[in-house]
């Protein structure tokens, strides 16, 4: 059975951190908040957690522009970044994504992103999509934790357990 990778989008990470003004996301009928994100994380105990570079940058920007205690938020965020940097389970070290930032991949992004931008798909989401495809090609089941249905569409199908026959 393939291992699952849970890729965090900015919207979900902001909910987890309770960033003021960004502490909920998603449509009204599928609303995400801190408690729902905590439940999601708890349900993925055997998964690998991934923070794409776009998520890191965008979340940091939201924290720096937030009202309230930005220092405390930044410290909390940095705890997650350190776990990812160290590859502390269940977090994947960012080094696994470095191929996505090589010149040929940036040129590929430049070739593809204008069409995506015309469809209102951000460059951050385009790079998160690339992270999802990277892990899917490596044989992982990919789940994207996001409040954005357009980005969610890029996750892989989950494996279905086949029942065993009785003998």
C-alpha positions in Angstrom: 0.0 0.0 0.0 1.4 3.4 -1.0 2.1 6.0 1.7 0.1 9.2 1.7 1.6 12.7 1.4 -0.5 15.5 2.8 0.5 18.8 1.1 -0.4 21.9 3.0 -1.8 24.9 1.1 -1.5 28.4 2.6 -5.2 28.6 3.5 -5.0 25.5 5.7 -1.8 26.4 7.3 -3.2 29.9 8.2 -6.2 28.1 9.8 -3.9 25.9 11.8 -1.9 28.9 13.0 -5.1 31.0 13.6 -3.8 33.9 11.5 -6.2 36.8 12.1 -8.4 37.3 9.1 -7.1 34.1 7.5 -8.3 31.7 10.3 -11.1 30.2 8.1 -11.2 29.2 4.5 -13.2 27.4 1.9 -16.8 27.7 0.8 -19.5 28.1 3.4 -20.7 24.4 2.9 -17.1 23.2 3.3 -15.6 25.6 5.8 -12.2 25.0 7.3 -11.0 26.3 10.7 -8.3 25.4 13.3 -10.2 22.5 14.8 -11.0 20.9 11.5 -7.3 21.2 10.4 -6.3 19.6 13.7 -8.7 16.7 13.1 -7.3 16.3 9.5 -3.7 16.1 10.9 -4.8 13.6 13.5 -6.4 11.4 10.9 -3.1 11.3 8.9 -0.8 9.8 11.5 0.9 7.5 8.9 1.3 10.2 6.3 4.1 12.5 5.3 3.4 16.2 5.7 4.8 18.6 3.1 5.2 22.4 3.1 5.7 23.7 -0.4 7.9 26.8 -0.8 4.8 28.8 -2.0 3.0 27.9 1.2 5.9 28.9 3.3 6.3 32.3 1.5 2.6 33.1 1.4 1.9 32.1 5.0 4.9 34.2 6.1 3.5 37.2 4.2 0.1 36.8 5.8 1.6 36.6 9.3 3.7 39.7 8.7 0.6 41.6 7.6 -1.7 40.2 10.3 -3.2 42.2 13.2 -2.4 41.0 16.7 0.7 39.2 18.0 2.8 38.7 14.8 5.8 37.6 16.8 3.9 34.8 18.5 2.4 33.7 15.2 5.9 33.8 13.5 7.4 31.7 16.4 4.6 29.1 16.0 5.0 29.0 12.3 8.8 28.6 12.6 8.3 25.5 14.8 6.6 23.8 11.8 9.3 25.1 9.5 12.1 23.7 11.7 10.4 20.3 11.8 10.2 20.3 8.0 13.8 21.6 7.7 14.9 18.7 9.9 12.7 16.2 8.2 11.3 15.4 11.7 8.5 12.8 11.2 5.9 13.2 9.9 7.4 16.3 8.1 9.3 15.9 4.8 12.4 17.9 4.4 12.2 20.6 1.8 15.3 19.2 0.1 13.0 16.6 -1.6 11.5 19.4 -3.6 14.7 21.1 -4.8 14.4 19.6 -8.3 11.3 21.7 -8.8 13.3 24.9 -8.5 16.0 24.1 -11.1 16.3 26.4 -14.2 14.5 23.9 -16.5 11.6 23.6 -14.1 11.3 27.4 -13.8 11.3 27.6 -17.6 8.6 25.0 -17.7 6.6 27.0 -15.1 7.0 30.1 -17.3 5.6 28.1 -20.3 2.6 26.8 -18.4 1.6 29.5 -16.0 0.3 32.2 -18.3 -2.6 29.9 -19.3 -3.2 29.1 -15.7 -3.1 32.8 -14.7 -5.7 33.5 -17.4 -7.9 31.0 -15.6 -7.2 32.8 -12.2 -4.8 30.0 -11.0 -2.1 31.7 -8.9 1.6 31.0 -9.4 1.7 29.7 -5.9 -1.0 27.2 -6.6 0.8 26.2 -9.9 3.9 25.4 -7.9 1.9 23.5 -5.3 0.4 21.5 -8.2 3.9 20.7 -9.3 4.7 19.5 -5.8 1.7 17.2 -5.9 2.7 15.8 -9.3 6.3 15.3 -8.0 5.1 13.1 -5.1 2.5 11.3 -7.2 5.3 10.3 -9.7 7.3 9.0 -6.8 4.5 6.6 -6.0 2.7 8.4 -3.1 -1.0 8.9 -2.7 -1.3 12.7 -2.7 -3.8 14.7 -0.7 -3.8 18.5 -0.8 -5.1 20.2 2.3 -6.7 23.2 0.9 -10.0 25.2 1.0 -9.6 25.7 -2.8 -11.5 23.2 -4.9 -9.5 24.1 -8.0 -6.2 23.1 -6.3 -7.8 20.1 -4.6 -8.5 18.7 -8.1 -4.7 18.0 -8.5 -4.5 15.4 -5.8 -4.3 11.7 -6.7 -7.1 9.2 -6.1 -6.9 7.3 -2.8 -6.2 3.6 -2.8 -9.2 1.5 -2.1 -8.7 -1.4 0.2 -9.6 -4.7 -1.5 -11.4 -7.0 1.0 -9.7 -10.4 1.5 -11.6 -13.6 0.9 -12.2 -15.9 3.7 -10.4 -19.2 3.4 
